[in-house]
Amino acid sequence: MTTSKQDPMRFRIRRRLLSLASMAALVVSLMIQWPATAMASHAPSLTPITIAAMTDKMSAKAKEAEGKMQSAYGEVTGDTGQQIKGKAKQVQASAMNTAEAVKDGTKSAARKASDAADKLADKIK
């Protein structure tokens, strides 16, 4: 027979395990790689650089989900080492996302500069 103190604890453990299962499903879905050639044939506007950027972003999301899952596992089991490793993976994913944002910003600035140069060249002609 369970006591009333154990019931909330069991509920929390079940909730954590359900969260772990959900994150595991997310990680698996993010890890599935789509063939670049199949994507390019259906969407001619996608270049290999675009596909690579998408892959980098998916890798960051997968790393973040993996970190959350590992951290939650550490919480459920009481293993602080797993919690720390999970948090470290989340920080790594954050850095990967920041790098992608910087790349996107640089590309956007380069496009704007190129467009401005084209407009200026058209005015000069």
Stockholm file with secondary structure:
# STOCKHOLM 1.0

chainA/1-125         MTTSKQDPMRFRIRRRLLSLASMAALVVSLMIQWPATAMASHAPSLTPITIAAMTDKMSAKAKEAEGKMQSAYGEVTGDTGQQIKGKAKQVQASAMNTAEAVKDGTKSAARKASDAADKLADKIK
#=GR chainA/1-125 SS CCCTTHHHHHHHHHHHHHHHHHHHHHHHHHHCCCCHHHHHHHCTTCCHHHHHHHHHHHHHHHHHHHHHHHHHHHHHHTCHHHHHHHHHHHHHHHHHHHHHHHHHHHHHHHHHHHHHHHHHHHHHC
#=GC SS_cons         CCCTTHHHHHHHHHHHHHHHHHHHHHHHHHHCCCCHHHHHHHCTTCCHHHHHHHHHHHHHHHHHHHHHHHHHHHHHHTCHHHHHHHHHHHHHHHHHHHHHHHHHHHHHHHHHHHHHHHHHHHHHC
//
